[in-house]
Amino acid sequence: MNIKLLKFIVIFFGILIVFGLLILMVGIYHKFNNLKKINNSNTVTLKLAKGSKLEDFYISNDNIIIKYKLNDIHIINIYDLLSGKKIKKIEILK
């Protein structure tokens, strides 16, 4: 085999290894930066309607269930505990 061709192949693979390592380092850097941006707070803030009276709340699986009374209507709200988004609202009329 030609020595010049062998040298070219070795240099080419060396450049590919360096290029791949650079891409890997940039990817890891971006992953760590994105981890810092994620809100790791353990606080979830929920707003109830004005004039409502909280009756009960409990946590089931990854959901928080809040029961409250607004005028004569009993309302049950189910929220996702991790994101704080409302999953379902149930109104019980009496």
mmCIF file as gemmi writes it, N, C-alpha and C atoms, coordinates in Angstrom:
data_model
loop_
_atom_site.group_PDB
_atom_site.id
_atom_site.type_symbol
_atom_site.label_atom_id
_atom_site.label_alt_id
_atom_site.label_comp_id
_atom_site.label_asym_id
_atom_site.label_entity_id
_atom_site.label_seq_id
_atom_site.pdbx_PDB_ins_code
_atom_site.Cartn_x
_atom_site.Cartn_y
_atom_site.Cartn_z
_atom_site.occupancy
_atom_site.B_iso_or_equiv
_atom_site.pdbx_formal_charge
_atom_site.auth_seq_id
_atom_site.auth_asym_id
_atom_site.pdbx_PDB_model_num
ATOM 1 N N . MET Axp A 1 ? 0.843 -1.175 0 1 0 ? 1 A 1
ATOM 2 C CA . MET Axp A 1 ? 0 0 0 1 0 ? 1 A 1
ATOM 3 C C . MET Axp A 1 ? 0.892 1.244 0 1 0 ? 1 A 1
ATOM 4 N N . ASN Axp A 2 ? 0.445 2.263 -0.63 1 0 ? 2 A 1
ATOM 5 C CA . ASN Axp A 2 ? 1.203 3.491 -0.758 1 0 ? 2 A 1
ATOM 6 C C . ASN Axp A 2 ? 1.297 4.209 0.59 1 0 ? 2 A 1
ATOM 7 N N . ILE Axp A 3 ? 2.48 4.65 0.988 1 0 ? 3 A 1
ATOM 8 C CA . ILE Axp A 3 ? 2.727 5.306 2.274 1 0 ? 3 A 1
ATOM 9 C C . ILE Axp A 3 ? 1.997 6.647 2.334 1 0 ? 3 A 1
ATOM 10 N N . LYS Axp A 4 ? 1.941 7.381 1.22 1 0 ? 4 A 1
ATOM 11 C CA . LYS Axp A 4 ? 1.262 8.674 1.196 1 0 ? 4 A 1
ATOM 12 C C . LYS Axp A 4 ? -0.235 8.507 1.465 1 0 ? 4 A 1
ATOM 13 N N . LEU Axp A 5 ? -0.829 7.463 0.886 1 0 ? 5 A 1
ATOM 14 C CA . LEU Axp A 5 ? -2.25 7.196 1.113 1 0 ? 5 A 1
ATOM 15 C C . LEU Axp A 5 ? -2.495 6.844 2.574 1 0 ? 5 A 1
ATOM 16 N N . LEU Axp A 6 ? -1.613 6.056 3.163 1 0 ? 6 A 1
ATOM 17 C CA . LEU Axp A 6 ? -1.726 5.668 4.567 1 0 ? 6 A 1
ATOM 18 C C . LEU Axp A 6 ? -1.611 6.891 5.48 1 0 ? 6 A 1
ATOM 19 N N . LYS Axp A 7 ? -0.676 7.79 5.193 1 0 ? 7 A 1
ATOM 20 C CA . LYS Axp A 7 ? -0.525 9.018 5.977 1 0 ? 7 A 1
ATOM 21 C C . LYS Axp A 7 ? -1.788 9.877 5.877 1 0 ? 7 A 1
ATOM 22 N N . PHE Axp A 8 ? -2.331 9.979 4.665 1 0 ? 8 A 1
ATOM 23 C CA . PHE Axp A 8 ? -3.554 10.764 4.463 1 0 ? 8 A 1
ATOM 24 C C . PHE Axp A 8 ? -4.712 10.198 5.29 1 0 ? 8 A 1
ATOM 25 N N . ILE Axp A 9 ? -4.865 8.879 5.271 1 0 ? 9 A 1
ATOM 26 C CA . ILE Axp A 9 ? -5.948 8.235 6.018 1 0 ? 9 A 1
ATOM 27 C C . ILE Axp A 9 ? -5.783 8.465 7.521 1 0 ? 9 A 1
ATOM 28 N N . VAL Axp A 10 ? -4.555 8.356 8.044 1 0 ? 10 A 1
ATOM 29 C CA . VAL Axp A 10 ? -4.297 8.566 9.475 1 0 ? 10 A 1
ATOM 30 C C . VAL Axp A 10 ? -4.597 10.008 9.86 1 0 ? 10 A 1
ATOM 31 N N . ILE Axp A 11 ? -4.148 10.953 9.06 1 0 ? 11 A 1
ATOM 32 C CA . ILE Axp A 11 ? -4.406 12.372 9.351 1 0 ? 11 A 1
ATOM 33 C C . ILE Axp A 11 ? -5.904 12.667 9.264 1 0 ? 11 A 1
ATOM 34 N N . PHE Axp A 12 ? -6.58 12.102 8.258 1 0 ? 12 A 1
ATOM 35 C CA . PHE Axp A 12 ? -8.025 12.306 8.1 1 0 ? 12 A 1
ATOM 36 C C . PHE Axp A 12 ? -8.784 11.778 9.31 1 0 ? 12 A 1
ATOM 37 N N . PHE Axp A 13 ? -8.455 10.569 9.768 1 0 ? 13 A 1
ATOM 38 C CA . PHE Axp A 13 ? -9.136 10.019 10.951 1 0 ? 13 A 1
ATOM 39 C C . PHE Axp A 13 ? -8.803 10.813 12.218 1 0 ? 13 A 1
ATOM 40 N N . GLY Axp A 14 ? -7.587 11.346 12.308 1 0 ? 14 A 1
ATOM 41 C CA . GLY Axp A 14 ? -7.222 12.205 13.444 1 0 ? 14 A 1
ATOM 42 C C . GLY Axp A 14 ? -8.061 13.464 13.479 1 0 ? 14 A 1
ATOM 43 N N . ILE Axp A 15 ? -8.273 14.07 12.305 1 0 ? 15 A 1
ATOM 44 C CA . ILE Axp A 15 ? -9.119 15.268 12.218 1 0 ? 15 A 1
ATOM 45 C C . ILE Axp A 15 ? -10.559 14.915 12.583 1 0 ? 15 A 1
ATOM 46 N N . LEU Axp A 16 ? -11.052 13.768 12.114 1 0 ? 16 A 1
ATOM 47 C CA . LEU Axp A 16 ? -12.415 13.346 12.467 1 0 ? 16 A 1
ATOM 48 C C . LEU Axp A 16 ? -12.569 13.13 13.969 1 0 ? 16 A 1
ATOM 49 N N . ILE Axp A 17 ? -11.553 12.553 14.626 1 0 ? 17 A 1
ATOM 50 C CA . ILE Axp A 17 ? -11.62 12.329 16.074 1 0 ? 17 A 1
ATOM 51 C C . ILE Axp A 17 ? -11.66 13.666 16.813 1 0 ? 17 A 1
ATOM 52 N N . VAL Axp A 18 ? -10.807 14.603 16.429 1 0 ? 18 A 1
ATOM 53 C CA . VAL Axp A 18 ? -10.786 15.922 17.077 1 0 ? 18 A 1
ATOM 54 C C . VAL Axp A 18 ? -12.124 16.627 16.855 1 0 ? 18 A 1
ATOM 55 N N . PHE Axp A 19 ? -12.637 16.588 15.64 1 0 ? 19 A 1
ATOM 56 C CA . PHE Axp A 19 ? -13.924 17.223 15.319 1 0 ? 19 A 1
ATOM 57 C C . PHE Axp A 19 ? -15.056 16.585 16.133 1 0 ? 19 A 1
ATOM 58 N N . GLY Axp A 20 ? -15.059 15.268 16.248 1 0 ? 20 A 1
ATOM 59 C CA . GLY Axp A 20 ? -16.087 14.572 17.036 1 0 ? 20 A 1
ATOM 60 C C . GLY Axp A 20 ? -16.023 14.923 18.51 1 0 ? 20 A 1
ATOM 61 N N . LEU Axp A 21 ? -14.809 15.03 19.053 1 0 ? 21 A 1
ATOM 62 C CA . LEU Axp A 21 ? -14.66 15.418 20.461 1 0 ? 21 A 1
ATOM 63 C C . LEU Axp A 21 ? -15.156 16.841 20.711 1 0 ? 21 A 1
ATOM 64 N N . LEU Axp A 22 ? -14.877 17.738 19.766 1 0 ? 22 A 1
ATOM 65 C CA . LEU Axp A 22 ? -15.373 19.113 19.902 1 0 ? 22 A 1
ATOM 66 C C . LEU Axp A 22 ? -16.902 19.144 19.909 1 0 ? 22 A 1
ATOM 67 N N . ILE Axp A 23 ? -17.517 18.409 19.013 1 0 ? 23 A 1
ATOM 68 C CA . ILE Axp A 23 ? -18.983 18.352 18.966 1 0 ? 23 A 1
ATOM 69 C C . ILE Axp A 23 ? -19.532 17.763 20.26 1 0 ? 23 A 1
ATOM 70 N N . LEU Axp A 24 ? -18.899 16.742 20.785 1 0 ? 24 A 1
ATOM 71 C CA . LEU Axp A 24 ? -19.319 16.127 22.042 1 0 ? 24 A 1
ATOM 72 C C . LEU Axp A 24 ? -19.227 17.116 23.195 1 0 ? 24 A 1
ATOM 73 N N . MET Axp A 25 ? -18.135 17.878 23.269 1 0 ? 25 A 1
ATOM 74 C CA . MET Axp A 25 ? -17.967 18.864 24.338 1 0 ? 25 A 1
ATOM 75 C C . MET Axp A 25 ? -19.016 19.975 24.254 1 0 ? 25 A 1
ATOM 76 N N . VAL Axp A 26 ? -19.297 20.439 23.044 1 0 ? 26 A 1
ATOM 77 C CA . VAL Axp A 26 ? -20.322 21.481 22.869 1 0 ? 26 A 1
ATOM 78 C C . VAL Axp A 26 ? -21.683 20.937 23.279 1 0 ? 26 A 1
ATOM 79 N N . GLY Axp A 27 ? -21.986 19.707 22.938 1 0 ? 27 A 1
ATOM 80 C CA . GLY Axp A 27 ? -23.263 19.1 23.327 1 0 ? 27 A 1
ATOM 81 C C . GLY Axp A 27 ? -23.402 18.974 24.833 1 0 ? 27 A 1
ATOM 82 N N . ILE Axp A 28 ? -22.353 18.538 25.501 1 0 ? 28 A 1
ATOM 83 C CA . ILE Axp A 28 ? -22.392 18.414 26.965 1 0 ? 28 A 1
ATOM 84 C C . ILE Axp A 28 ? -22.547 19.79 27.612 1 0 ? 28 A 1
ATOM 85 N N . TYR Axp A 29 ? -21.859 20.794 27.073 1 0 ? 29 A 1
ATOM 86 C CA . TYR Axp A 29 ? -21.971 22.16 27.589 1 0 ? 29 A 1
ATOM 87 C C . TYR Axp A 29 ? -23.415 22.657 27.487 1 0 ? 29 A 1
ATOM 88 N N . HIS Axp A 30 ? -24.056 22.437 26.349 1 0 ? 30 A 1
ATOM 89 C CA . HIS Axp A 30 ? -25.445 22.872 26.178 1 0 ? 30 A 1
ATOM 90 C C . HIS Axp A 30 ? -26.391 22.124 27.115 1 0 ? 30 A 1
ATOM 91 N N . LYS Axp A 31 ? -26.157 20.857 27.342 1 0 ? 31 A 1
ATOM 92 C CA . LYS Axp A 31 ? -26.993 20.082 28.273 1 0 ? 31 A 1
ATOM 93 C C . LYS Axp A 31 ? -26.914 20.655 29.68 1 0 ? 31 A 1
ATOM 94 N N . PHE Axp A 32 ? -25.708 20.958 30.15 1 0 ? 32 A 1
ATOM 95 C CA . PHE Axp A 32 ? -25.549 21.509 31.496 1 0 ? 32 A 1
ATOM 96 C C . PHE Axp A 32 ? -26.164 22.899 31.608 1 0 ? 32 A 1
ATOM 97 N N . ASN Axp A 33 ? -26.078 23.702 30.554 1 0 ? 33 A 1
ATOM 98 C CA . ASN Axp A 33 ? -26.72 25.021 30.587 1 0 ? 33 A 1
ATOM 99 C C . ASN Axp A 33 ? -28.233 24.9 30.646 1 0 ? 33 A 1
ATOM 100 N N . ASN Axp A 34 ? -28.809 23.926 29.947 1 0 ? 34 A 1
ATOM 101 C CA . ASN Axp A 34 ? -30.254 23.732 29.976 1 0 ? 34 A 1
ATOM 102 C C . ASN Axp A 34 ? -30.722 23.222 31.327 1 0 ? 34 A 1
ATOM 103 N N . LEU Axp A 35 ? -29.902 22.469 32.034 1 0 ? 35 A 1
ATOM 104 C CA . LEU Axp A 35 ? -30.279 22.005 33.362 1 0 ? 35 A 1
ATOM 105 C C . LEU Axp A 35 ? -30.416 23.169 34.331 1 0 ? 35 A 1
ATOM 106 N N . LYS Axp A 36 ? -29.592 24.185 34.185 1 0 ? 36 A 1
ATOM 107 C CA . LYS Axp A 36 ? -29.664 25.344 35.064 1 0 ? 36 A 1
ATOM 108 C C . LYS Axp A 36 ? -30.925 26.159 34.8 1 0 ? 36 A 1
ATOM 109 N N . LYS Axp A 37 ? -31.432 26.158 33.566 1 0 ? 37 A 1
ATOM 110 C CA . LYS Axp A 37 ? -32.597 26.947 33.213 1 0 ? 37 A 1
ATOM 111 C C . LYS Axp A 37 ? -33.899 26.319 33.703 1 0 ? 37 A 1
ATOM 112 N N . ILE Axp A 38 ? -33.914 25.001 33.923 1 0 ? 38 A 1
ATOM 113 C CA . ILE Axp A 38 ? -35.123 24.324 34.378 1 0 ? 38 A 1
ATOM 114 C C . ILE Axp A 38 ? -35.407 24.75 35.808 1 0 ? 38 A 1
ATOM 115 N N . ASN Axp A 39 ? -36.668 25.066 36.082 1 0 ? 39 A 1
ATOM 116 C CA . ASN Axp A 39 ? -37.056 25.504 37.423 1 0 ? 39 A 1
ATOM 117 C C . ASN Axp A 39 ? -37.074 24.291 38.343 1 0 ? 39 A 1
ATOM 118 N N . ASN Axp A 40 ? -36.112 24.234 39.26 1 0 ? 40 A 1
ATOM 119 C CA . ASN Axp A 40 ? -36.034 23.128 40.198 1 0 ? 40 A 1
ATOM 120 C C . ASN Axp A 40 ? -36.683 23.474 41.529 1 0 ? 40 A 1
ATOM 121 N N . SER Axp A 41 ? -37.544 24.455 41.524 1 0 ? 41 A 1
ATOM 122 C CA . SER Axp A 41 ? -38.195 24.889 42.747 1 0 ? 41 A 1
ATOM 123 C C . SER Axp A 41 ? -39.216 23.849 43.189 1 0 ? 41 A 1
ATOM 124 N N . ASN Axp A 42 ? -39.357 23.693 44.483 1 0 ? 42 A 1
ATOM 125 C CA . ASN Axp A 42 ? -40.338 22.753 45.03 1 0 ? 42 A 1
ATOM 126 C C . ASN Axp A 42 ? -41.638 23.459 45.391 1 0 ? 42 A 1
ATOM 127 N N . THR Axp A 43 ? -41.841 24.669 44.926 1 0 ? 43 A 1
ATOM 128 C CA . THR Axp A 43 ? -43.022 25.449 45.249 1 0 ? 43 A 1
ATOM 129 C C . THR Axp A 43 ? -43.956 25.499 44.049 1 0 ? 43 A 1
ATOM 130 N N . VAL Axp A 44 ? -45.22 25.145 44.282 1 0 ? 44 A 1
ATOM 131 C CA . VAL Axp A 44 ? -46.255 25.264 43.267 1 0 ? 44 A 1
ATOM 132 C C . VAL Axp A 44 ? -47.284 26.246 43.805 1 0 ? 44 A 1
ATOM 133 N N . THR Axp A 45 ? -47.561 27.31 43.064 1 0 ? 45 A 1
ATOM 134 C CA . THR Axp A 45 ? -48.507 28.336 43.494 1 0 ? 45 A 1
ATOM 135 C C . THR Axp A 45 ? -49.789 28.18 42.688 1 0 ? 45 A 1
ATOM 136 N N . LEU Axp A 46 ? -50.902 28.036 43.386 1 0 ? 46 A 1
ATOM 137 C CA . LEU Axp A 46 ? -52.205 27.899 42.754 1 0 ? 46 A 1
ATOM 138 C C . LEU Axp A 46 ? -53.115 29.009 43.269 1 0 ? 46 A 1
ATOM 139 N N . LYS Axp A 47 ? -53.918 29.567 42.373 1 0 ? 47 A 1
ATOM 140 C CA . LYS Axp A 47 ? -54.841 30.623 42.764 1 0 ? 47 A 1
ATOM 141 C C . LYS Axp A 47 ? -56.266 30.072 42.785 1 0 ? 47 A 1
ATOM 142 N N . LEU Axp A 48 ? -56.971 30.348 43.878 1 0 ? 48 A 1
ATOM 143 C CA . LEU Axp A 48 ? -58.385 29.995 43.971 1 0 ? 48 A 1
ATOM 144 C C . LEU Axp A 48 ? -59.207 31.221 43.615 1 0 ? 48 A 1
ATOM 145 N N . ALA Axp A 49 ? -60.454 30.976 43.237 1 0 ? 49 A 1
ATOM 146 C CA . ALA Axp A 49 ? -61.346 32.069 42.88 1 0 ? 49 A 1
ATOM 147 C C . ALA Axp A 49 ? -61.623 32.942 44.107 1 0 ? 49 A 1
ATOM 148 N N . LYS Axp A 50 ? -61.864 34.216 43.857 1 0 ? 50 A 1
ATOM 149 C CA . LYS Axp A 50 ? -62.141 35.15 44.941 1 0 ? 50 A 1
ATOM 150 C C . LYS Axp A 50 ? -63.463 34.78 45.616 1 0 ? 50 A 1
ATOM 151 N N . GLY Axp A 51 ? -63.471 34.782 46.927 1 0 ? 51 A 1
ATOM 152 C CA . GLY Axp A 51 ? -64.681 34.467 47.671 1 0 ? 51 A 1
ATOM 153 C C . GLY Axp A 51 ? -64.905 32.97 47.853 1 0 ? 51 A 1
ATOM 154 N N . SER Axp A 52 ? -63.948 32.163 47.475 1 0 ? 52 A 1
ATOM 155 C CA . SER Axp A 52 ? -64.111 30.717 47.632 1 0 ? 52 A 1
ATOM 156 C C . SER Axp A 52 ? -63.585 30.286 48.997 1 0 ? 52 A 1
ATOM 157 N N . LYS Axp A 53 ? -64.083 29.135 49.451 1 0 ? 53 A 1
ATOM 158 C CA . LYS Axp A 53 ? -63.678 28.601 50.747 1 0 ? 53 A 1
ATOM 159 C C . LYS Axp A 53 ? -63.055 27.227 50.525 1 0 ? 53 A 1
ATOM 160 N N . LEU Axp A 54 ? -61.811 27.084 50.934 1 0 ? 54 A 1
ATOM 161 C CA . LEU Axp A 54 ? -61.092 25.822 50.765 1 0 ? 54 A 1
ATOM 162 C C . LEU Axp A 54 ? -61.648 24.79 51.733 1 0 ? 54 A 1
ATOM 163 N N . GLU Axp A 55 ? -62.058 23.638 51.204 1 0 ? 55 A 1
ATOM 164 C CA . GLU Axp A 55 ? -62.61 22.577 52.043 1 0 ? 55 A 1
ATOM 165 C C . GLU Axp A 55 ? -61.595 21.481 52.332 1 0 ? 55 A 1
ATOM 166 N N . ASP Axp A 56 ? -60.849 21.042 51.299 1 0 ? 56 A 1
ATOM 167 C CA . ASP Axp A 56 ? -59.925 19.931 51.491 1 0 ? 56 A 1
ATOM 168 C C . ASP Axp A 56 ? -58.923 19.913 50.342 1 0 ? 56 A 1
ATOM 169 N N . PHE Axp A 57 ? -57.771 19.319 50.585 1 0 ? 57 A 1
ATOM 170 C CA . PHE Axp A 57 ? -56.798 19.077 49.529 1 0 ? 57 A 1
ATOM 171 C C . PHE Axp A 57 ? -55.96 17.873 49.924 1 0 ? 57 A 1
ATOM 172 N N . TYR Axp A 58 ? -55.51 17.136 48.917 1 0 ? 58 A 1
ATOM 173 C CA . TYR Axp A 58 ? -54.628 15.998 49.157 1 0 ? 58 A 1
ATOM 174 C C . TYR Axp A 58 ? -53.86 15.683 47.887 1 0 ? 58 A 1
ATOM 175 N N . ILE Axp A 59 ? -52.805 14.912 48.052 1 0 ? 59 A 1
ATOM 176 C CA . ILE Axp A 59 ? -51.939 14.54 46.941 1 0 ? 59 A 1
ATOM 177 C C . ILE Axp A 59 ? -52.116 13.061 46.65 1 0 ? 59 A 1
ATOM 178 N N . SER Axp A 60 ? -52.352 12.745 45.388 1 0 ? 60 A 1
ATOM 179 C CA . SER Axp A 60 ? -52.513 11.369 44.942 1 0 ? 60 A 1
ATOM 180 C C . SER Axp A 60 ? -51.657 11.179 43.695 1 0 ? 60 A 1
ATOM 181 N N . ASN Axp A 61 ? -50.747 10.227 43.748 1 0 ? 61 A 1
ATOM 182 C CA . ASN Axp A 61 ? -49.78 10.002 42.663 1 0 ? 61 A 1
ATOM 183 C C . ASN Axp A 61 ? -49.006 11.293 42.402 1 0 ? 61 A 1
ATOM 184 N N . ASP Axp A 62 ? -49.05 11.81 41.202 1 0 ? 62 A 1
ATOM 185 C CA . ASP Axp A 62 ? -48.37 13.061 40.878 1 0 ? 62 A 1
ATOM 186 C C . ASP Axp A 62 ? -49.364 14.199 40.705 1 0 ? 62 A 1
ATOM 187 N N . ASN Axp A 63 ? -50.536 14.086 41.341 1 0 ? 63 A 1
ATOM 188 C CA . ASN Axp A 63 ? -51.58 15.098 41.232 1 0 ? 63 A 1
ATOM 189 C C . ASN Axp A 63 ? -51.914 15.65 42.608 1 0 ? 63 A 1
ATOM 190 N N . ILE Axp A 64 ? -52.332 16.906 42.626 1 0 ? 64 A 1
ATOM 191 C CA . ILE Axp A 64 ? -52.869 17.49 43.852 1 0 ? 64 A 1
ATOM 192 C C . ILE Axp A 64 ? -54.336 17.797 43.583 1 0 ? 64 A 1
ATOM 193 N N . ILE Axp A 65 ? -55.195 17.336 44.478 1 0 ? 65 A 1
ATOM 194 C CA . ILE Axp A 65 ? -56.634 17.505 44.341 1 0 ? 65 A 1
ATOM 195 C C . ILE Axp A 65 ? -57.069 18.543 45.366 1 0 ? 65 A 1
ATOM 196 N N . ILE Axp A 66 ? -57.738 19.599 44.899 1 0 ? 66 A 1
ATOM 197 C CA . ILE Axp A 66 ? -58.183 20.683 45.765 1 0 ? 66 A 1
ATOM 198 C C . ILE Axp A 66 ? -59.697 20.778 45.668 1 0 ? 66 A 1
ATOM 199 N N . LYS Axp A 67 ? -60.355 20.724 46.844 1 0 ? 67 A 1
ATOM 200 C CA . LYS Axp A 67 ? -61.805 20.853 46.921 1 0 ? 67 A 1
ATOM 201 C C . LYS Axp A 67 ? -62.12 22.174 47.598 1 0 ? 67 A 1
ATOM 202 N N . TYR Axp A 68 ? -62.976 22.966 46.953 1 0 ? 68 A 1
ATOM 203 C CA . TYR Axp A 68 ? -63.398 24.221 47.558 1 0 ? 68 A 1
ATOM 204 C C . TYR Axp A 68 ? -64.837 24.515 47.186 1 0 ? 68 A 1
ATOM 205 N N . LYS Axp A 69 ? -65.419 25.478 47.899 1 0 ? 69 A 1
ATOM 206 C CA . LYS Axp A 69 ? -66.818 25.838 47.707 1 0 ? 69 A 1
ATOM 207 C C . LYS Axp A 69 ? -66.873 27.29 47.257 1 0 ? 69 A 1
ATOM 208 N N . LEU Axp A 70 ? -67.592 27.533 46.174 1 0 ? 70 A 1
ATOM 209 C CA . LEU Axp A 70 ? -67.804 28.874 45.644 1 0 ? 70 A 1
ATOM 210 C C . LEU Axp A 70 ? -69.309 29.084 45.53 1 0 ? 70 A 1
ATOM 211 N N . ASN Axp A 71 ? -69.849 29.949 46.372 1 0 ? 71 A 1
ATOM 212 C CA . ASN Axp A 71 ? -71.299 30.144 46.509 1 0 ? 71 A 1
ATOM 213 C C . ASN Axp A 71 ? -71.918 28.806 46.909 1 0 ? 71 A 1
ATOM 214 N N . ASP Axp A 72 ? -72.819 28.244 46.106 1 0 ? 72 A 1
ATOM 215 C CA . ASP Axp A 72 ? -73.429 26.955 46.431 1 0 ? 72 A 1
ATOM 216 C C . ASP Axp A 72 ? -72.866 25.819 45.579 1 0 ? 72 A 1
ATOM 217 N N . ILE Axp A 73 ? -71.789 26.057 44.91 1 0 ? 73 A 1
ATOM 218 C CA . ILE Axp A 73 ? -71.204 25.064 44.012 1 0 ? 73 A 1
ATOM 219 C C . ILE Axp A 73 ? -69.928 24.51 44.661 1 0 ? 73 A 1
ATOM 220 N N . HIS Axp A 74 ? -69.865 23.195 44.759 1 0 ? 74 A 1
ATOM 221 C CA . HIS Axp A 74 ? -68.643 22.533 45.219 1 0 ? 74 A 1
ATOM 222 C C . HIS Axp A 74 ? -67.785 22.23 43.993 1 0 ? 74 A 1
ATOM 223 N N . ILE Axp A 75 ? -66.543 22.629 44.053 1 0 ? 75 A 1
ATOM 224 C CA . ILE Axp A 75 ? -65.648 22.486 42.907 1 0 ? 75 A 1
ATOM 225 C C . ILE Axp A 75 ? -64.438 21.666 43.322 1 0 ? 75 A 1
ATOM 226 N N . ILE Axp A 76 ? -64.038 20.74 42.445 1 0 ? 76 A 1
ATOM 227 C CA . ILE Axp A 76 ? -62.838 19.936 42.638 1 0 ? 76 A 1
ATOM 228 C C . ILE Axp A 76 ? -61.912 20.216 41.463 1 0 ? 76 A 1
ATOM 229 N N . ASN Axp A 77 ? -60.719 20.703 41.759 1 0 ? 77 A 1
ATOM 230 C CA . ASN Axp A 77 ? -59.713 20.935 40.73 1 0 ? 77 A 1
ATOM 231 C C . ASN Axp A 77 ? -58.579 19.935 40.911 1 0 ? 77 A 1
ATOM 232 N N . ILE Axp A 78 ? -58.114 19.385 39.809 1 0 ? 78 A 1
ATOM 233 C CA . ILE Axp A 78 ? -56.996 18.446 39.829 1 0 ? 78 A 1
ATOM 234 C C . ILE Axp A 78 ? -55.852 19.087 39.049 1 0 ? 78 A 1
ATOM 235 N N . TYR Axp A 79 ? -54.693 19.216 39.715 1 0 ? 79 A 1
ATOM 236 C CA . TYR Axp A 79 ? -53.517 19.833 39.123 1 0 ? 79 A 1
ATOM 237 C C . TYR Axp A 79 ? -52.38 18.826 39.053 1 0 ? 79 A 1
ATOM 238 N N . ASP Axp A 80 ? -51.535 18.996 38.051 1 0 ? 80 A 1
ATOM 239 C CA . ASP Axp A 80 ? -50.305 18.216 37.97 1 0 ? 80 A 1
ATOM 240 C C . ASP Axp A 80 ? -49.323 18.807 38.966 1 0 ? 80 A 1
ATOM 241 N N . LEU Axp A 81 ? -48.794 17.975 39.837 1 0 ? 81 A 1
ATOM 242 C CA . LEU Axp A 81 ? -47.937 18.451 40.912 1 0 ? 81 A 1
ATOM 243 C C . LEU Axp A 81 ? -46.595 18.962 40.391 1 0 ? 81 A 1
ATOM 244 N N . LEU Axp A 82 ? -46.084 18.395 39.317 1 0 ? 82 A 1
ATOM 245 C CA . LEU Axp A 82 ? -44.774 18.793 38.81 1 0 ? 82 A 1
ATOM 246 C C . LEU Axp A 82 ? -44.82 20.099 38.029 1 0 ? 82 A 1
ATOM 247 N N . SER Axp A 83 ? -45.839 20.278 37.194 1 0 ? 83 A 1
ATOM 248 C CA . SER Axp A 83 ? -45.901 21.475 36.354 1 0 ? 83 A 1
ATOM 249 C C . SER Axp A 83 ? -46.83 22.547 36.912 1 0 ? 83 A 1
ATOM 250 N N . GLY Axp A 84 ? -47.795 22.172 37.755 1 0 ? 84 A 1
ATOM 251 C CA . GLY Axp A 84 ? -48.757 23.127 38.293 1 0 ? 84 A 1
ATOM 252 C C . GLY Axp A 84 ? -49.912 23.412 37.359 1 0 ? 84 A 1
ATOM 253 N N . LYS Axp A 85 ? -50.002 22.69 36.242 1 0 ? 85 A 1
ATOM 254 C CA . LYS Axp A 85 ? -51.076 22.922 35.279 1 0 ? 85 A 1
ATOM 255 C C . LYS Axp A 85 ? -52.345 22.197 35.696 1 0 ? 85 A 1
ATOM 256 N N . LYS Axp A 86 ? -53.49 22.829 35.409 1 0 ? 86 A 1
ATOM 257 C CA . LYS Axp A 86 ? -54.782 22.237 35.74 1 0 ? 86 A 1
ATOM 258 C C . LYS Axp A 86 ? -55.088 21.103 34.767 1 0 ? 86 A 1
ATOM 259 N N . ILE Axp A 87 ? -55.422 19.942 35.318 1 0 ? 87 A 1
ATOM 260 C CA . ILE Axp A 87 ? -55.755 18.783 34.496 1 0 ? 87 A 1
ATOM 261 C C . ILE Axp A 87 ? -57.257 18.707 34.267 1 0 ? 87 A 1
ATOM 262 N N . LYS Axp A 88 ? -58.013 18.877 35.362 1 0 ? 88 A 1
ATOM 263 C CA . LYS Axp A 88 ? -59.454 18.711 35.263 1 0 ? 88 A 1
ATOM 264 C C . LYS Axp A 88 ? -60.156 19.572 36.301 1 0 ? 88 A 1
ATOM 265 N N . LYS Axp A 89 ? -61.361 20.031 35.959 1 0 ? 89 A 1
ATOM 266 C CA . LYS Axp A 89 ? -62.209 20.772 36.894 1 0 ? 89 A 1
ATOM 267 C C . LYS Axp A 89 ? -63.552 20.078 36.948 1 0 ? 89 A 1
ATOM 268 N N . ILE Axp A 90 ? -63.992 19.784 38.169 1 0 ? 90 A 1
ATOM 269 C CA . ILE Axp A 90 ? -65.26 19.077 38.377 1 0 ? 90 A 1
ATOM 270 C C . ILE Axp A 90 ? -66.146 19.968 39.243 1 0 ? 90 A 1
ATOM 271 N N . GLU Axp A 91 ? -67.352 20.273 38.758 1 0 ? 91 A 1
ATOM 272 C CA . GLU Axp A 91 ? -68.308 21.07 39.522 1 0 ? 91 A 1
ATOM 273 C C . GLU Axp A 91 ? -69.434 20.179 40.01 1 0 ? 91 A 1
ATOM 274 N N . ILE Axp A 92 ? -69.74 20.246 41.298 1 0 ? 92 A 1
ATOM 275 C CA . ILE Axp A 92 ? -70.804 19.458 41.898 1 0 ? 92 A 1
ATOM 276 C C . ILE Axp A 92 ? -71.906 20.422 42.327 1 0 ? 92 A 1
ATOM 277 N N . LEU Axp A 93 ? -73.06 20.311 41.7 1 0 ? 93 A 1
ATOM 278 C CA . LEU Axp A 93 ? -74.179 21.196 42 1 0 ? 93 A 1
ATOM 279 C C . LEU Axp A 93 ? -75.052 20.562 43.07 1 0 ? 93 A 1
ATOM 280 N N . LYS Axp A 94 ? -75.5 21.359 44.034 1 0 ? 94 A 1
ATOM 281 C CA . LYS Axp A 94 ? -76.404 20.841 45.074 1 0 ? 94 A 1
ATOM 282 C C . LYS Axp A 94 ? -77.712 21.561 45.026 1 0 ? 94 A 1
